[in-house]
Amino acid sequence: MADEKSNSTDENQSSGKKALNSYAYYTSMGFQMIAVIGVFAFIGYKIDEGQASKTPLFTAFFSLAGVFISLYLVIRSVKKNKS
């Protein structure tokens, strides 16, 4: 009886650690997305600043590029994690 109880406790702790690891993994992916988009938006902003353009075309383009690249990284990471 004691073995069953300790076995059940071990399984609960193991599943709790898995859930926490999964939570941390996906949270870090969110921060990675923010960082990638932010870096690309900053690059576009600096180019627009150097060009002294009235419309922030490079900022918009690089921001969208950052979104697509970060989505690619997330999809690739999720596929890798499932395997």
SVG drawing of the C-alpha trace seen along z (x, -y; Angstrom):
<svg xmlns="http://www.w3.org/2000/svg" viewBox="-2 -63 24 65">
<polyline fill="none" stroke="black" stroke-width="0.4" points="0.0,0.0 2.8,-2.4 4.6,-1.5 1.4,-2.4 1.1,-5.7 4.8,-6.7 4.5,-5.5 1.5,-7.8 3.3,-10.7 6.3,-10.2 4.0,-10.2 2.3,-13.4 5.7,-15.1 6.9,-13.9 3.8,-15.2 4.0,-18.4 7.6,-18.9 6.7,-18.1 3.9,-20.7 6.3,-23.3 9.0,-22.5 6.4,-22.8 5.1,-26.1 8.6,-27.5 9.5,-26.3 6.5,-27.9 6.9,-31.1 10.5,-31.4 9.2,-31.0 7.0,-34.0 9.9,-36.1 12.0,-34.9 9.2,-36.1 9.2,-39.5 12.9,-39.8 13.1,-38.8 10.3,-41.2 11.8,-44.0 15.3,-43.6 13.9,-43.7 11.7,-46.7 14.6,-48.5 16.7,-47.8 14.0,-49.1 13.6,-52.2 17.3,-53.0 17.3,-52.6 14.3,-55.0 16.0,-57.4 19.1,-57.4 17.1,-57.8 15.0,-60.7 11.9,-59.3 8.4,-60.6 6.8,-57.2 8.3,-54.4 8.4,-51.8 11.6,-50.0 10.2,-49.8 7.0,-48.3 8.8,-45.9 11.4,-44.7 8.7,-44.4 6.7,-42.1 9.8,-40.2 10.5,-39.8 6.9,-38.4 7.4,-35.8 10.8,-34.8 9.6,-34.4 6.6,-32.4 9.0,-30.1 11.2,-29.7 8.2,-28.8 6.7,-26.3 10.1,-24.7 10.6,-24.5 7.2,-23.0 7.7,-20.4 11.1,-19.5 9.7,-19.3 6.9,-16.9 9.4,-14.4"/>
</svg>
